[in-house]
Amino acid sequence: VWDDELAAIAQKWANHCVYEHDCGDCRSVGKKNFLIDM
């Protein structure tokens, strides 16, 4: 079910996002290694 009011609210919120890359330090996950099993 599509909700036009909710879509408008979500679009207004998304319009404030800045589309650019983070700095390398911003994405640091520490020294742990993670394994993802698919």
Secondary structure as GFF3:
##gff-version 3
##sequence-region A 1 38
A	DSSP	alpha_helix	4	14	.	.	.	ID=ss1
A	DSSP	three_ten_helix	24	27	.	.	.	ID=ss2
###
